[in-house]
């Protein structure tokens, strides 16, 4: 099937990314004294078994989700020296500490399990409840929230908020904290004011059985397991989220907002459109509703992890609309995909005379080499060089290490509905483009860890936006004055 074939290249990349995170010290951003607020989110990953593996899993695990003594899964885990699930989760909890020696072995053993090799990797998103006073109302997000004064650290905040919002206990033996992505700054007013610092933590579910969700209806409308194949692709399904820029520049003055809206238009953020097939939906009376197939699994206790993900719920009026992944959540998703994209590709074996008539690879079709292009159509070298520079300037080339699998690092940055504003952003954005090129070149190299690339790019981009908006407003003002003066001269 297409999902199993896509998992063939996604699973090794995912294992590489999680292993890389487990040994990488995240880039932490200290909170300034003027804005001490912090928040944490949990990126939870699981591998959904194939439906055909239900009988296999029933032979391998007991009713509590532990490997049966003497089973194939038990032998694999025992040979690795871990025995996950047989020690009440002590090893899993110890391995949850980033940099612990057992974490690499835990990941290697997990990804060597037969049902994992045949499964589909997925990531958990939530759709926030609709609230008039919440600026993130109805957005697609990761479970998480603000850090309380009583929280021990950011990791505790992510685990506490996930338990409160979704009902998943990330301290359970079935979950392992793999590591942490780089901190991100949440800003407003076009990047001028810091709201809080956000810390993303990555977890993986090590059991094939799904935990029963309990959504907090005041915070979460629904929860969704989304296959990584919808994200780790050179061509995800893109859409647009339009934001009225006037609300960000003058939120309190209605008259100024209307003026700015007419002068500057809207900001268009690119988003990835995801299938809306909820794993769980918050009911009207606070009860979490799930498909019946989620309630009972092959062993009578826990359901197979994919049971709910492949079932369409009966209340489909609102869920006909696709989910829109954009903004900060998209940025953190791309951070994870960037780690996956650093997996070196294995060299292709040299072709022989026996396969000269074989089908060309999809990579060779999408990205033909210079030699192939010159054979198809002779193009002068000067034109090819100019085209390459233009593609690089417009960020159309994939990052050097990405192999065109992950969306561009610049996907989170908006464009404007008025073309002249975009033009002036390009004129004023030399530093931004330099940062982006350096960021892309640094992927997979020691330079990647030396700078807060996402913060530098965000600051440089919105600095260019502010200058471009000033220029656009001045030119529009001068144009209006010239038009009025010309009209007065014509009438006079």
One Martini backbone bead per residue (centre of mass of N, CA, C, O) as a GRO file, in nm:
protein
  492
    1UNK     BB    1   0.102   0.031   0.008
    2UNK     BB    2   0.143   0.368   0.037
    3UNK     BB    3   0.190   0.386   0.345
    4UNK     BB    4   0.411   0.162   0.363
    5UNK     BB    5   0.607   0.293   0.158
    6UNK     BB    6   0.648   0.562   0.311
    7UNK     BB    7   0.755   0.425   0.579
    8UNK     BB    8   1.026   0.322   0.469
    9UNK     BB    9   1.158   0.627   0.485
   10UNK     BB   10   1.047   0.743   0.758
   11UNK     BB   11   1.150   0.559   0.988
   12UNK     BB   12   1.457   0.610   0.963
   13UNK     BB   13   1.430   0.919   0.996
   14UNK     BB   14   1.299   0.910   1.275
   15UNK     BB   15   1.519   0.758   1.425
   16UNK     BB   16   1.738   0.966   1.365
   17UNK     BB   17   1.601   1.209   1.501
   18UNK     BB   18   1.568   1.091   1.790
   19UNK     BB   19   1.866   1.027   1.832
   20UNK     BB   20   1.963   1.317   1.791
   21UNK     BB   21   1.798   1.441   2.025
   22UNK     BB   22   1.926   1.259   2.258
   23UNK     BB   23   2.232   1.413   2.194
   24UNK     BB   24   2.104   1.702   2.196
   25UNK     BB   25   2.143   2.021   2.289
   26UNK     BB   26   1.941   2.254   2.349
   27UNK     BB   27   1.825   2.574   2.270
   28UNK     BB   28   1.819   2.812   2.516
   29UNK     BB   29   1.590   3.066   2.643
   30UNK     BB   30   1.603   3.325   2.834
   31UNK     BB   31   1.423   3.508   3.051
   32UNK     BB   32   1.338   3.809   3.087
   33UNK     BB   33   1.255   4.028   3.334
   34UNK     BB   34   1.007   4.156   3.163
   35UNK     BB   35   0.949   3.829   3.060
   36UNK     BB   36   0.883   3.527   3.240
   37UNK     BB   37   0.716   3.376   3.052
   38UNK     BB   38   0.621   3.026   3.009
   39UNK     BB   39   0.619   2.731   2.788
   40UNK     BB   40   0.479   2.400   2.698
   41UNK     BB   41   0.521   2.115   2.478
   42UNK     BB   42   0.396   1.807   2.313
   43UNK     BB   43   0.558   1.571   2.103
   44UNK     BB   44   0.370   1.298   1.986
   45UNK     BB   45   0.474   0.966   1.903
   46UNK     BB   46   0.369   0.704   1.681
   47UNK     BB   47   0.302   0.356   1.586
   48UNK     BB   48   0.087   0.222   1.358
   49UNK     BB   49  -0.051  -0.059   1.314
   50UNK     BB   50  -0.152  -0.298   1.132
   51UNK     BB   51  -0.435  -0.477   1.094
   52UNK     BB   52  -0.276  -0.752   1.036
   53UNK     BB   53  -0.136  -0.736   1.346
   54UNK     BB   54  -0.342  -0.828   1.561
   55UNK     BB   55  -0.268  -1.127   1.603
   56UNK     BB   56   0.027  -1.080   1.668
   57UNK     BB   57  -0.019  -0.901   1.923
   58UNK     BB   58  -0.183  -1.116   2.085
   59UNK     BB   59   0.083  -1.307   2.100
   60UNK     BB   60   0.287  -1.078   2.241
   61UNK     BB   61   0.062  -0.964   2.439
   62UNK     BB   62  -0.094  -0.865   2.707
   63UNK     BB   63  -0.355  -0.701   2.870
   64UNK     BB   64  -0.123  -0.474   2.972
   65UNK     BB   65   0.103  -0.448   2.732
   66UNK     BB   66   0.297  -0.687   2.777
   67UNK     BB   67   0.532  -0.895   2.710
   68UNK     BB   68   0.547  -1.215   2.648
   69UNK     BB   69   0.694  -1.481   2.747
   70UNK     BB   70   0.886  -1.582   2.460
   71UNK     BB   71   0.845  -1.375   2.269
   72UNK     BB   72   0.962  -1.189   2.016
   73UNK     BB   73   0.960  -0.921   2.167
   74UNK     BB   74   1.102  -1.027   2.421
   75UNK     BB   75   1.366  -1.113   2.283
   76UNK     BB   76   1.451  -0.838   2.168
   77UNK     BB   77   1.457  -0.685   2.443
   78UNK     BB   78   1.647  -0.880   2.593
   79UNK     BB   79   1.895  -0.864   2.398
   80UNK     BB   80   1.926  -0.546   2.460
   81UNK     BB   81   1.891  -0.520   2.790
   82UNK     BB   82   1.587  -0.409   2.868
   83UNK     BB   83   1.289  -0.507   2.886
   84UNK     BB   84   1.039  -0.369   2.803
   85UNK     BB   85   0.772  -0.387   3.045
   86UNK     BB   86   0.918  -0.581   3.292
   87UNK     BB   87   0.984  -0.314   3.508
   88UNK     BB   88   0.759  -0.093   3.532
   89UNK     BB   89   0.934   0.134   3.361
   90UNK     BB   90   1.228   0.202   3.463
   91UNK     BB   91   1.383   0.223   3.197
   92UNK     BB   92   1.207   0.435   3.058
   93UNK     BB   93   1.253   0.656   3.273
   94UNK     BB   94   1.561   0.664   3.251
   95UNK     BB   95   1.558   0.717   2.933
   96UNK     BB   96   1.418   1.008   2.950
   97UNK     BB   97   1.696   1.112   2.983
   98UNK     BB   98   1.894   1.310   2.837
   99UNK     BB   99   2.187   1.117   2.755
  100UNK     BB  100   2.124   0.843   2.821
  101UNK     BB  101   2.239   0.534   2.734
  102UNK     BB  102   1.947   0.385   2.707
  103UNK     BB  103   1.808   0.548   2.473
  104UNK     BB  104   1.937   0.430   2.219
  105UNK     BB  105   1.847   0.136   2.278
  106UNK     BB  106   1.547   0.188   2.287
  107UNK     BB  107   1.517   0.284   1.992
  108UNK     BB  108   1.642   0.041   1.848
  109UNK     BB  109   1.443  -0.171   1.960
  110UNK     BB  110   1.179  -0.045   1.868
  111UNK     BB  111   1.256  -0.029   1.547
  112UNK     BB  112   1.296  -0.363   1.543
  113UNK     BB  113   1.012  -0.419   1.550
  114UNK     BB  114   0.795  -0.565   1.343
  115UNK     BB  115   0.542  -0.372   1.378
  116UNK     BB  116   0.708  -0.114   1.326
  117UNK     BB  117   0.817  -0.172   1.037
  118UNK     BB  118   0.495  -0.190   0.938
  119UNK     BB  119   0.421   0.087   1.022
  120UNK     BB  120   0.273   0.415   1.113
  121UNK     BB  121   0.372   0.725   1.154
  122UNK     BB  122   0.268   0.956   1.419
  123UNK     BB  123   0.109   1.271   1.516
  124UNK     BB  124  -0.005   1.487   1.773
  125UNK     BB  125  -0.304   1.676   1.759
  126UNK     BB  126  -0.486   1.973   1.840
  127UNK     BB  127  -0.807   2.126   1.878
  128UNK     BB  128  -0.909   2.405   1.987
  129UNK     BB  129  -1.121   2.566   2.153
  130UNK     BB  130  -1.386   2.787   2.132
  131UNK     BB  131  -1.281   3.127   2.222
  132UNK     BB  132  -1.317   3.467   2.231
  133UNK     BB  133  -1.050   3.526   2.435
  134UNK     BB  134  -0.880   3.341   2.238
  135UNK     BB  135  -0.616   3.368   2.008
  136UNK     BB  136  -0.604   3.026   1.981
  137UNK     BB  137  -0.868   2.964   1.868
  138UNK     BB  138  -0.907   2.667   1.681
  139UNK     BB  139  -0.628   2.571   1.679
  140UNK     BB  140  -0.354   2.402   1.581
  141UNK     BB  141  -0.184   2.185   1.818
  142UNK     BB  142  -0.011   2.120   2.099
  143UNK     BB  143   0.019   1.996   2.387
  144UNK     BB  144  -0.021   2.265   2.627
  145UNK     BB  145   0.138   2.538   2.833
  146UNK     BB  146   0.171   2.714   3.098
  147UNK     BB  147   0.381   2.793   3.352
  148UNK     BB  148   0.399   2.718   3.673
  149UNK     BB  149   0.530   2.788   3.980
  150UNK     BB  150   0.515   2.466   4.068
  151UNK     BB  151   0.692   2.386   3.851
  152UNK     BB  152   0.991   2.240   3.798
  153UNK     BB  153   0.969   2.241   3.474
  154UNK     BB  154   0.914   2.216   3.140
  155UNK     BB  155   0.855   1.911   3.136
  156UNK     BB  156   0.634   1.915   3.349
  157UNK     BB  157   0.444   2.100   3.195
  158UNK     BB  158   0.395   1.916   2.949
  159UNK     BB  159   0.282   1.675   3.116
  160UNK     BB  160   0.054   1.820   3.266
  161UNK     BB  161  -0.100   1.939   3.019
  162UNK     BB  162  -0.153   1.668   2.878
  163UNK     BB  163  -0.323   1.549   3.105
  164UNK     BB  164  -0.540   1.779   3.116
  165UNK     BB  165  -0.620   1.785   2.798
  166UNK     BB  166  -0.597   1.449   2.710
  167UNK     BB  167  -0.508   1.207   2.929
  168UNK     BB  168  -0.196   1.171   2.907
  169UNK     BB  169   0.063   0.974   3.061
  170UNK     BB  170   0.402   1.050   3.025
  171UNK     BB  171   0.497   0.868   3.288
  172UNK     BB  172   0.453   0.626   3.152
  173UNK     BB  173   0.594   0.334   3.022
  174UNK     BB  174   0.477   0.407   2.715
  175UNK     BB  175   0.673   0.659   2.754
  176UNK     BB  176   0.932   0.866   2.591
  177UNK     BB  177   1.175   1.101   2.647
  178UNK     BB  178   1.389   1.210   2.401
  179UNK     BB  179   1.359   1.540   2.391
  180UNK     BB  180   1.455   1.873   2.268
  181UNK     BB  181   1.372   2.146   2.127
  182UNK     BB  182   1.404   2.447   2.045
  183UNK     BB  183   1.348   2.733   2.149
  184UNK     BB  184   1.072   2.973   2.141
  185UNK     BB  185   0.941   3.278   2.032
  186UNK     BB  186   0.667   3.474   2.140
  187UNK     BB  187   0.513   3.716   1.938
  188UNK     BB  188   0.425   4.057   1.863
  189UNK     BB  189   0.395   4.309   1.661
  190UNK     BB  190   0.597   4.208   1.444
  191UNK     BB  191   0.829   4.113   1.665
  192UNK     BB  192   0.858   4.338   1.910
  193UNK     BB  193   0.702   4.150   2.129
  194UNK     BB  194   0.739   3.959   2.409
  195UNK     BB  195   0.548   3.695   2.554
  196UNK     BB  196   0.716   3.412   2.528
  197UNK     BB  197   0.864   3.099   2.609
  198UNK     BB  198   0.908   2.797   2.415
  199UNK     BB  199   0.900   2.438   2.499
  200UNK     BB  200   0.982   2.148   2.315
  201UNK     BB  201   0.873   1.809   2.361
  202UNK     BB  202   0.973   1.467   2.296
  203UNK     BB  203   0.767   1.180   2.227
  204UNK     BB  204   0.730   0.815   2.262
  205UNK     BB  205   0.536   0.544   2.179
  206UNK     BB  206   0.597   0.189   2.281
  207UNK     BB  207   0.306   0.103   2.210
  208UNK     BB  208   0.035  -0.049   2.020
  209UNK     BB  209  -0.151   0.081   2.238
  210UNK     BB  210  -0.423   0.270   2.320
  211UNK     BB  211  -0.507   0.536   2.495
  212UNK     BB  212  -0.749   0.682   2.675
  213UNK     BB  213  -0.910   0.966   2.620
  214UNK     BB  214  -0.931   1.303   2.801
  215UNK     BB  215  -1.092   1.577   2.733
  216UNK     BB  216  -1.080   1.928   2.768
  217UNK     BB  217  -1.341   2.122   2.667
  218UNK     BB  218  -1.218   2.416   2.732
  219UNK     BB  219  -0.948   2.345   2.541
  220UNK     BB  220  -1.056   2.085   2.371
  221UNK     BB  221  -1.212   1.952   2.082
  222UNK     BB  222  -0.969   1.775   1.946
  223UNK     BB  223  -0.799   1.472   1.837
  224UNK     BB  224  -0.496   1.396   1.624
  225UNK     BB  225  -0.369   1.149   1.414
  226UNK     BB  226  -0.087   1.212   1.200
  227UNK     BB  227   0.070   1.129   0.937
  228UNK     BB  228   0.396   1.192   0.829
  229UNK     BB  229   0.332   1.175   0.518
  230UNK     BB  230   0.192   1.469   0.519
  231UNK     BB  231   0.489   1.614   0.587
  232UNK     BB  232   0.721   1.417   0.474
  233UNK     BB  233   0.734   1.617   0.199
  234UNK     BB  234   0.782   1.805  -0.092
  235UNK     BB  235   0.435   1.805  -0.131
  236UNK     BB  236   0.229   1.940   0.036
  237UNK     BB  237  -0.086   2.048   0.134
  238UNK     BB  238  -0.162   2.364   0.052
  239UNK     BB  239  -0.245   2.674   0.216
  240UNK     BB  240  -0.439   2.959   0.354
  241UNK     BB  241  -0.389   3.216   0.606
  242UNK     BB  242  -0.573   3.500   0.691
  243UNK     BB  243  -0.457   3.820   0.822
  244UNK     BB  244  -0.526   4.108   0.986
  245UNK     BB  245  -0.292   4.356   1.020
  246UNK     BB  246  -0.447   4.581   1.179
  247UNK     BB  247  -0.472   4.415   1.453
  248UNK     BB  248  -0.148   4.437   1.505
  249UNK     BB  249  -0.107   4.758   1.488
  250UNK     BB  250  -0.433   4.853   1.581
  251UNK     BB  251  -0.638   4.711   1.814
  252UNK     BB  252  -0.800   4.986   1.947
  253UNK     BB  253  -0.841   5.125   1.658
  254UNK     BB  254  -1.082   5.129   1.424
  255UNK     BB  255  -1.001   5.349   1.223
  256UNK     BB  256  -0.706   5.257   1.177
  257UNK     BB  257  -0.774   4.974   1.089
  258UNK     BB  258  -0.928   5.050   0.831
  259UNK     BB  259  -0.696   5.202   0.697
  260UNK     BB  260  -0.485   4.970   0.700
  261UNK     BB  261  -0.653   4.767   0.543
  262UNK     BB  262  -0.663   4.938   0.280
  263UNK     BB  263  -0.345   4.975   0.247
  264UNK     BB  264  -0.227   4.657   0.327
  265UNK     BB  265  -0.418   4.435   0.403
  266UNK     BB  266  -0.302   4.103   0.416
  267UNK     BB  267  -0.188   3.816   0.575
  268UNK     BB  268  -0.025   3.524   0.431
  269UNK     BB  269  -0.031   3.200   0.550
  270UNK     BB  270   0.106   2.912   0.534
  271UNK     BB  271  -0.048   2.583   0.501
  272UNK     BB  272  -0.124   2.260   0.614
  273UNK     BB  273  -0.334   2.017   0.493
  274UNK     BB  274  -0.538   1.808   0.695
  275UNK     BB  275  -0.690   1.547   0.797
  276UNK     BB  276  -1.027   1.512   0.952
  277UNK     BB  277  -0.961   1.249   1.188
  278UNK     BB  278  -1.061   1.185   1.478
  279UNK     BB  279  -0.978   1.034   1.785
  280UNK     BB  280  -1.116   1.276   1.952
  281UNK     BB  281  -1.415   1.420   2.119
  282UNK     BB  282  -1.566   1.669   2.277
  283UNK     BB  283  -1.832   1.678   2.463
  284UNK     BB  284  -2.094   1.860   2.588
  285UNK     BB  285  -2.057   1.705   2.894
  286UNK     BB  286  -1.729   1.630   2.902
  287UNK     BB  287  -1.718   1.391   2.712
  288UNK     BB  288  -1.532   1.149   2.548
  289UNK     BB  289  -1.540   1.074   2.205
  290UNK     BB  290  -1.526   0.747   2.051
  291UNK     BB  291  -1.480   0.495   1.882
  292UNK     BB  292  -1.563   0.170   1.938
  293UNK     BB  293  -1.276   0.050   1.846
  294UNK     BB  294  -1.121   0.189   2.098
  295UNK     BB  295  -1.224   0.024   2.355
  296UNK     BB  296  -1.139  -0.263   2.221
  297UNK     BB  297  -0.897  -0.493   2.204
  298UNK     BB  298  -0.730  -0.791   2.142
  299UNK     BB  299  -0.704  -0.813   2.486
  300UNK     BB  300  -0.954  -0.632   2.625
  301UNK     BB  301  -0.815  -0.338   2.690
  302UNK     BB  302  -0.642  -0.235   2.450
  303UNK     BB  303  -0.605  -0.058   2.170
  304UNK     BB  304  -0.517  -0.019   1.876
  305UNK     BB  305  -0.355   0.260   1.763
  306UNK     BB  306  -0.531   0.265   1.474
  307UNK     BB  307  -0.836   0.248   1.519
  308UNK     BB  308  -0.918   0.560   1.526
  309UNK     BB  309  -0.753   0.682   1.285
  310UNK     BB  310  -0.939   0.502   1.063
  311UNK     BB  311  -1.195   0.653   1.181
  312UNK     BB  312  -1.500   0.796   1.114
  313UNK     BB  313  -1.693   1.012   1.248
  314UNK     BB  314  -2.035   1.096   1.273
  315UNK     BB  315  -1.949   1.404   1.334
  316UNK     BB  316  -1.905   1.589   1.017
  317UNK     BB  317  -1.956   1.888   0.969
  318UNK     BB  318  -1.678   2.020   1.069
  319UNK     BB  319  -1.482   1.772   0.969
  320UNK     BB  320  -1.476   1.843   0.664
  321UNK     BB  321  -1.265   2.024   0.742
  322UNK     BB  322  -0.955   2.101   0.722
  323UNK     BB  323  -0.664   2.117   0.864
  324UNK     BB  324  -0.456   2.396   0.989
  325UNK     BB  325  -0.108   2.415   0.956
  326UNK     BB  326   0.044   2.682   1.143
  327UNK     BB  327   0.291   2.865   1.241
  328UNK     BB  328   0.425   2.758   1.528
  329UNK     BB  329   0.350   2.458   1.481
  330UNK     BB  330   0.487   2.438   1.208
  331UNK     BB  331   0.770   2.515   1.306
  332UNK     BB  332   0.807   2.269   1.500
  333UNK     BB  333   0.763   2.056   1.284
  334UNK     BB  334   1.006   2.142   1.106
  335UNK     BB  335   1.218   2.088   1.318
  336UNK     BB  336   1.174   1.782   1.312
  337UNK     BB  337   1.211   1.739   1.002
  338UNK     BB  338   1.504   1.843   0.996
  339UNK     BB  339   1.618   1.601   1.149
  340UNK     BB  340   1.527   1.391   0.936
  341UNK     BB  341   1.691   1.533   0.689
  342UNK     BB  342   1.991   1.440   0.804
  343UNK     BB  343   1.975   1.180   0.661
  344UNK     BB  344   2.171   0.996   0.491
  345UNK     BB  345   2.204   0.890   0.178
  346UNK     BB  346   2.225   0.620   0.000
  347UNK     BB  347   2.400   0.493  -0.240
  348UNK     BB  348   2.363   0.417  -0.552
  349UNK     BB  349   2.375   0.172  -0.753
  350UNK     BB  350   2.516   0.072  -1.019
  351UNK     BB  351   2.441   0.046  -1.335
  352UNK     BB  352   2.335  -0.187  -1.565
  353UNK     BB  353   2.247  -0.348  -1.857
  354UNK     BB  354   1.982  -0.476  -1.726
  355UNK     BB  355   1.867  -0.160  -1.628
  356UNK     BB  356   1.825   0.043  -1.876
  357UNK     BB  357   1.489  -0.005  -1.878
  358UNK     BB  358   1.428   0.122  -1.630
  359UNK     BB  359   1.277   0.308  -1.415
  360UNK     BB  360   1.273   0.608  -1.311
  361UNK     BB  361   1.314   0.798  -1.056
  362UNK     BB  362   1.153   1.037  -0.881
  363UNK     BB  363   1.403   1.211  -0.826
  364UNK     BB  364   1.493   1.235  -1.131
  365UNK     BB  365   1.232   1.382  -1.218
  366UNK     BB  366   1.231   1.626  -1.010
  367UNK     BB  367   1.581   1.614  -1.004
  368UNK     BB  368   1.761   1.677  -1.244
  369UNK     BB  369   2.047   1.686  -1.370
  370UNK     BB  370   2.255   1.874  -1.552
  371UNK     BB  371   2.302   1.652  -1.763
  372UNK     BB  372   2.006   1.585  -1.822
  373UNK     BB  373   1.916   1.873  -1.904
  374UNK     BB  374   2.121   1.908  -2.141
  375UNK     BB  375   2.000   1.669  -2.307
  376UNK     BB  376   1.711   1.784  -2.333
  377UNK     BB  377   1.822   2.102  -2.303
  378UNK     BB  378   2.011   2.344  -2.428
  379UNK     BB  379   2.172   2.549  -2.181
  380UNK     BB  380   2.315   2.806  -2.089
  381UNK     BB  381   2.519   2.864  -1.824
  382UNK     BB  382   2.426   3.152  -1.749
  383UNK     BB  383   2.125   3.078  -1.714
  384UNK     BB  384   2.160   2.861  -1.499
  385UNK     BB  385   2.294   3.045  -1.289
  386UNK     BB  386   2.066   3.255  -1.269
  387UNK     BB  387   1.844   3.053  -1.185
  388UNK     BB  388   1.983   2.954  -0.926
  389UNK     BB  389   1.995   3.231  -0.786
  390UNK     BB  390   1.689   3.287  -0.792
  391UNK     BB  391   1.601   3.036  -0.632
  392UNK     BB  392   1.766   3.111  -0.382
  393UNK     BB  393   1.638   3.393  -0.330
  394UNK     BB  394   1.332   3.247  -0.320
  395UNK     BB  395   1.351   2.963  -0.176
  396UNK     BB  396   1.334   2.693  -0.387
  397UNK     BB  397   1.555   2.549  -0.261
  398UNK     BB  398   1.664   2.301  -0.095
  399UNK     BB  399   1.819   2.193   0.148
  400UNK     BB  400   2.111   2.023   0.134
  401UNK     BB  401   2.000   1.786   0.356
  402UNK     BB  402   1.684   1.732   0.270
  403UNK     BB  403   1.593   1.598  -0.008
  404UNK     BB  404   1.299   1.725  -0.038
  405UNK     BB  405   1.114   1.633   0.224
  406UNK     BB  406   1.092   1.902   0.361
  407UNK     BB  407   0.976   2.179   0.431
  408UNK     BB  408   1.041   2.486   0.429
  409UNK     BB  409   1.176   2.708   0.660
  410UNK     BB  410   0.987   2.956   0.529
  411UNK     BB  411   0.676   2.871   0.569
  412UNK     BB  412   0.603   3.068   0.827
  413UNK     BB  413   0.614   3.306   0.641
  414UNK     BB  414   0.461   3.575   0.525
  415UNK     BB  415   0.233   3.725   0.305
  416UNK     BB  416   0.093   3.973   0.094
  417UNK     BB  417  -0.179   4.096  -0.084
  418UNK     BB  418   0.024   4.316  -0.157
  419UNK     BB  419   0.276   4.330  -0.384
  420UNK     BB  420   0.446   4.579  -0.288
  421UNK     BB  421   0.512   4.474  -0.008
  422UNK     BB  422   0.676   4.229  -0.101
  423UNK     BB  423   0.886   4.393  -0.254
  424UNK     BB  424   0.995   4.554  -0.002
  425UNK     BB  425   1.080   4.308   0.153
  426UNK     BB  426   1.292   4.221  -0.049
  427UNK     BB  427   1.460   4.481  -0.038
  428UNK     BB  428   1.486   4.468   0.298
  429UNK     BB  429   1.582   4.133   0.305
  430UNK     BB  430   1.891   4.062   0.306
  431UNK     BB  431   1.941   3.951   0.592
  432UNK     BB  432   1.729   3.731   0.586
  433UNK     BB  433   1.848   3.571   0.344
  434UNK     BB  434   2.119   3.515   0.478
  435UNK     BB  435   2.011   3.352   0.715
  436UNK     BB  436   1.868   3.129   0.553
  437UNK     BB  437   2.115   3.026   0.399
  438UNK     BB  438   2.279   2.957   0.653
  439UNK     BB  439   2.076   2.762   0.777
  440UNK     BB  440   2.067   2.556   0.545
  441UNK     BB  441   2.381   2.501   0.544
  442UNK     BB  442   2.387   2.403   0.861
  443UNK     BB  443   2.259   2.148   0.816
  444UNK     BB  444   2.437   1.888   0.969
  445UNK     BB  445   2.625   2.088   1.120
  446UNK     BB  446   2.796   2.258   1.363
  447UNK     BB  447   2.648   2.536   1.295
  448UNK     BB  448   2.357   2.463   1.393
  449UNK     BB  449   2.440   2.510   1.719
  450UNK     BB  450   2.545   2.822   1.735
  451UNK     BB  451   2.251   2.919   1.655
  452UNK     BB  452   1.938   3.097   1.651
  453UNK     BB  453   1.788   3.070   1.364
  454UNK     BB  454   1.485   3.124   1.406
  455UNK     BB  455   1.525   3.394   1.557
  456UNK     BB  456   1.690   3.541   1.339
  457UNK     BB  457   1.483   3.514   1.110
  458UNK     BB  458   1.243   3.649   1.248
  459UNK     BB  459   1.377   3.922   1.307
  460UNK     BB  460   1.462   3.988   1.012
  461UNK     BB  461   1.185   3.973   0.880
  462UNK     BB  462   1.026   4.185   1.063
  463UNK     BB  463   1.216   4.413   0.997
  464UNK     BB  464   1.147   4.419   0.694
  465UNK     BB  465   0.844   4.463   0.731
  466UNK     BB  466   0.850   4.735   0.874
  467UNK     BB  467   0.997   4.888   0.650
  468UNK     BB  468   0.796   4.821   0.422
  469UNK     BB  469   0.545   4.955   0.551
  470UNK     BB  470   0.657   5.239   0.560
  471UNK     BB  471   0.706   5.271   0.259
  472UNK     BB  472   0.416   5.207   0.165
  473UNK     BB  473   0.278   5.439   0.320
  474UNK     BB  474   0.437   5.674   0.201
  475UNK     BB  475   0.363   5.621  -0.099
  476UNK     BB  476   0.061   5.638  -0.058
  477UNK     BB  477   0.060   5.925   0.053
  478UNK     BB  478   0.195   6.059  -0.192
  479UNK     BB  479  -0.016   5.963  -0.396
  480UNK     BB  480  -0.257   6.107  -0.267
  481UNK     BB  481  -0.142   6.393  -0.285
  482UNK     BB  482  -0.099   6.395  -0.591
  483UNK     BB  483  -0.395   6.338  -0.663
  484UNK     BB  484  -0.513   6.589  -0.528
  485UNK     BB  485  -0.339   6.798  -0.671
  486UNK     BB  486  -0.425   6.720  -0.960
  487UNK     BB  487  -0.726   6.769  -0.917
  488UNK     BB  488  -0.705   7.069  -0.838
  489UNK     BB  489  -0.568   7.163  -1.098
  490UNK     BB  490  -0.792   7.068  -1.294
  491UNK     BB  491  -1.023   7.236  -1.172
  492UNK     BB  492  -0.853   7.515  -1.172
   0.00000   0.00000   0.00000
